[in-house]
Amino acid sequence: MKRRSFIKGVAAAGAASLLPAGTAVSLLQGCEKPHSAAGWDFDELIDRSGTWSIKYGRAGEGSYAMWIADMDFRTDPAVSNALRERLERDVLGYTSTPDGFFDAIRGWVARQHQWEVPREWIGYAPGVITAINQAYLAFSRPGDRIIVQPPVYDHFRLYAERLGREVVDNPMLFDGGRYRMDFDGLERLIDGKTRLLVLCNPHNPCGILWDRQTLARLAEICERRGIIVISDEIHADLALYGRTHIPFCSVSDAAARIGLIFSGPTKAFNLAGLSGTAYCIIPDEQKRAKYLGALSAAKLSEPSIPTIVATIAAYTSGSGWLPALKDYLKGNIDCIMEFFARNDLGIRPIRPEASFLVWLDCRTLGLPQDQIMALFRDKAGVYLSNGASYGTGGEGFVRLNIGCPRSVLTSALESIGNTL
């Protein structure tokens, strides 16, 4: 039976009914890699019940929760210990932002991304998405156009539209293995009402680390056409396989004149619940003054005590936790790649160059998006993100979060394999 016909039968009847009772197909050869290294136990199974977890609350009991972008690992003990020590002082009054907060960010960016950033370029940001929304308000008006490059993180569009802006798609070009920006399409899209372009760097959900040439060309076009670039760099610290993240504003004078970078430790150090933990880098003095002034006017310019403590600890501890995490994530990604290479299931993973999110190309299954989602969620019990939510080019894809213990990942893959 051809794969497409078989999968359609599974979608209609359910995988369990197509397998003899007690059948368990072993599809996991190649995933038995060395697990934790450097003394960090990323194999630990952590019970997140009773923690108000969005990730598990929505997935439901008995499902593999592999959708929203937080990880199932303990955070760096250096961060947890710093927060405990601060709370043990039993003083939580109004707090000014210490110089150490900005020094920690400067030092981290210099060490991790080889970019020396002057202190005055850096400001606190009230969470990356909140900060981007404030940039929409500061640099555009209702009815103005904002360009996104889908398939891309859906919150860029969601909040821009809620704020009365028109979101315009410049879809990326995809050759089946690699995405690239469509610069010709971008030139055609820009008109007199276009004010902003949102860049995802590294790209979510496709896992792209944009190269210097691409970023410099984007900057040249946008400066020439009068466009400000908002660069979401929240996954920057999770560059993998020896690759290096390149901050947008570092690539050229043009990028520095038009760019606003938003980033923070929440993804790399698994601090998503500390939602106000972020910073901005804005080299251009006029844009920086306008943006920080807008934050201050909205009373969004003051970080909380946990934000200050966690940021300093994450960026200065030097514990070795993050390099060990990245090694573990690479093992999980290698497991995914080997699993689908060995087993002809009609799914092709795009190897991410950064982060813990894997973009799965399911178009060969030949199913509508709702049936693809039903296969994963209802039949295999794997709750993941719907590719269609990421806009043009997302149909036929899903996003899988592999920031979990290896045993959970292999169990989820086995469930997917047996379903298909």
N, C-alpha and C positions, 0 to 999 in steps of 0.2 A: 504494500500500500504506500503511495506517495506521502511524504511528510505532511503536506498541506491538508490532504484529506484526513489523515490520521489526527492532526491537531484539531481540526474542526469537529471531529467526533468526540475528542476529549472535552472540548469546550461545551459541547451539548450534553454529554452523558456523564462527565466527571471521570478523572483518571482512575479512581479506585475501582470503578466498575469494569475497567479494561484490563486489570491485572488479576491473575489468579490469587486466591486467598493466600496470604503469607508471603507473597513475592516481595523481595527486596533486592533491587538492582544495584550492584556496586559499581559506581561510576567515578570514584574519587582517587584513583591512582594518580600520584604526582602531587597530592596536597599534603603528604606527610613530611612537612618541612620542619627544621628546628624551630622551636617556639620562642619563648621569651629569652632575652639576652640582657647582659649587663645588670642582672639582679632585679629587673622589673618584671612583675608577674602580670603580663597582659592576657594570660590564659585564665585568670580568675573570673569565675562567674559571679556577677554582682546582682543581687536582688534589688530591683528598683521600685518594688511595690511600696506604697506608702510615702513616696517622694513627690507626688503630684506630677509624675512624668507625662508630658504631652506625647512623647514617642510611644510609650506602652499603653497609655490610656486610650489612644485612638486606634491602635492596632488590634486591641482586644486580646483576651486571654487565649493562650494556645497558639498564637501567631508568632512568626519571626518578625520582630519590629526592625525593619531595615529601610526606613524612609527618611524622616527629618534628620538634618545634619548635626546630630550630636553623637558622641561615641559612648560605648559601654565599658569604658575603662575608668579606673580611679585617676583623678588628676595628679599632676606632679606633686608629691608630698611636700616639696618646698613651698608651694602655694598654699596647700591646706594648713601646714604648720604656721605659716606667717599669719593667716587669718585667725587661727586659734590663739596665737600669742597676742594679737591685737584685741580680740574679744575678752581675753583673760584680764585685761586692764580695766574692764567694766566702765569705760568712758566712751560714749558714742555721741558726743555733742557736735555742734557745728565745727567743721574742719576745713582749713584752707588747703589748697593743693601745693604740696611741697615741691621744691626744685628737683628732688630725687625722682619724681614721677616722670618729668620730661627728660632728665638725664638717662633714666633707664631706657626710654624709647629711643633716644639718640644712639646710645651704645648698642642696643639691639639691632637697629637698622644698619649701623655701620658694620657690625660683625656678621650679620646674616645676609645682608644684601649689598655690601660693599658700597655704601652710599653715606657720605658725611652730610648730615642735615643740620643747618644752623638752628639753634634753639628757637629763634623767633618764628620759624616756619611751622612749628608744631603747636597744636591746640588740642584740648580735650574734645571728644565727640561723644554724644549720649547714645552710643550704640550705632553700628554702621548703617542700618536701614533708617533709623530715626534721623541720623545725621544727613543721609542722602535726601530724605524728605525735606529737611530744612534747607538743603541746597536748592531743591526744586523751588521752594518758596522764595529764597533769596535772589535767584538768578533767572526766574521766569514768572510769567503771569498766566492766569487762566486763559486757555485757548492757544497758548504757545505750544510748539512741537518739541518733543523729546525723542531722540532716536535710541532704540535698543537693537541688539544684534542677536536675534534668536537662532536656535533654541537657547534660552538664557533664563537665569533665576527670575521667577515669576513676580517677586515683590517689586522689582523695578517698575513694571507695568502697573501692577495693582494700585500702588499708592500714588503714582503720577496721575492715573485716571481719577482716583478719589479726590485729588486736589484740582481737578478740572483741566489738566493738561492733555494734549493729544499725543498719544504714543504712536510712533511711526517705526515700522520694522525695516531693518536692513539685514535680511537673513544671511547667515554665513553660508559659504560654499562648502559642500561636502563631497569628497570623492569616494566615499565608502570606507576610508580609513583615517582620513585627516580633515580637519576643518581649517578654513582660512577666511579672512575678512574679504568682503566684496567691496573693494574701494571704488570701482566704477559705479556700483549701485549706490554707494554712499554719496558720491558727487551728484548723482541725479536726484536724490531725495532732499537734499538741503535746499531750503527756500528762505524767504524773508521772515518767516515765522518760527524757524528752527533756532532754538537757543542752546540746547544741551545734548550731549551724547553720553550714555552710561556705558562704561567699559567694565567688564568682569575680568579681572586679572590677578590671579589665575581664574580661568573660566569655569563657572558652575552652570550646567552639569557636565560639560564635556572634558574637563580636566586639563585644559590647555595652558601651558606656560608660554605666553606670547613672547616672541623673540624681539630683539632690539630694532631690527629693520622694520618689522610690522608696526611696532609702537611709534617709531619715528615718522613713518609715513602717515599714520593716523593723525599724529600731532600736526604735521605739515598741512594736511587737508583741512583739519578743523580750525587751525589758526587762520588760514587763508580765507575760510568761509565764515569766520566770526562765531565759532562754536566753542563752548566750554565743555571740557571732558571731566566727568565724574568717574573716578576709578575706584571700584570696590576691590580691595586687596586683602580681604579677610582670610583667604586661604594661602597667603603668601609664604607663611612660615612652614608650610607642609610640602615644599618642593621635594620631589623624590628622584631616585636613580641618579644622584650626583648632579642634577640640574640646578640652576640658580634662578630664582625669581628676579625679574627686572622691574623696579618701581617705575610707573609711567612717567612721572615728572623728572626722572633722572636721565631720560634718553636724549634730550635735546633742549636747547633754549626755548624753542617753541612750546614743547611739552610743559616746561616750567612756567611759562607765561599763561597757559590756558588750563592747567590741570589742578584738580583737587583730589587728593588721595585720602581714602578712609580705610582704616585697618584696626587691628587689635589682637589680643591674645586668646580670644574666646574659642576659636576653632582649634588652633594648634594645642592649646592647653586644656581643652574640654571644659570651658567656663561659660557655656551658652546661657546658663541660668543667671549669670551676672550680666544682664543684657545692656547695661550702660557702660560696659568696659570696652572703650575704643578710643581712638585718637585720629586727628586729621593732620595732614601735611599739605600746606598751601604756600608754594614759593612766592607767588605774586602778591605784593604788599596790598594793593587795592582790593583784590578779591578776598584776601585773608581778612582784611579789616571789615569788609562788608559781611562776610560769612560769620565771623566770630561776633560781630555786633548783633547780627540776627539771633544767634544763639543766646547771647546775653539778654537781649530784649525779651526772649521767650523763657528766661530763667532755666536754660538748659546747659549752662556752661560750668556747672559745678559737679565734679565727680563725687561719688559716695565713698565712704571709708573702705568698704570691701573692694571697690574698683581701684582705688589707689594702692591698697596693700597687695592685691592680687597681681596688678600690672607690674609693680616693682619686683615682687618675688619671682614672677614668671621670667622676666627679662634680665634678671641679675643672678639667679641662683646658680647657674652653671652645673646643675645636678646630673646632667646627662640623660634625663628622662626623655626629652624630646627626640634626640637622635635614636634612642632605643625604640621609641614609639614608631618613628618613621621606618625603621628596619622591620618592625612587626607588620606595619601596614603594607610594606612592599611584599612581604611573604603572603599576606592575604590576597593582594592583587595578583601575584604570580599564580596562586591557587586558582583564582577565578579564570585567568587566561588559560591555564593548562586544562582546567575542567571543560571549558567550552571548545578548546582545540581538540581534545580527545573524543568528545561526545558530540556527534552531529545532531544537535537539537534545534537547529534553525535560529540560534541566537549568537550574535557576535559582539563581544565586549570591546569597547574602545579603551585601550590602556591609558589611565590617567597619568599625567606628568606631575600632578600635585593633588593633594587632599585624599580623602577616604571615600570618595563617591565614584561609582563606576557607571558609565553610560552604556546601556545594553541595546544593541540594534536587533529588534525582533521583527523586522519587516518581512523576512523570509517566511515567517509563519503564515503570512497572508490573511491575517485576521483584523477585524476592526479593533480600534483601541479599547473599547469596553470589554471585548472578549479577551484581549491580551491581559488586561487588568484582572479579569475574572479568573484566568488561568493561574496567575501568580497568587492572588489574594485568597480566592475561594477554594481552589483546587490544591495548590501547593502550600497554602498557609503562609506565604511570604508577603508581608505588607510593605510595599515599596512605593516610590513616587511615580506618578503618572507623567509620562513624557509629554503628553499633549498640553499639560499646564505650562510648559516652558515656551509655548508659542510656535510660530511657523517653523517647520522642520522637526517638531517633537513627536508628531504622530508616528506610531510604530516603534517608539523607544520607551524605555523605563529607566529610572535612576535607582541604583542599589547602593545602600550604605554598608560598607564592609568594615566600619570601625567597631569591631566586636571580637570576642575571643575566637580563635581558629575553630574550636569545636562547634560553635554556633554557626559559623559560616559554612563549614562542611556539611552540617546537618541540613541547613537551608538549601544548599546546592543539591544534596541527595534528594530532597523533597521535590525540587524543581525537576531534576532529572527523571525521577520516577513518574512524575505527572506527565512529562512529555513523552 
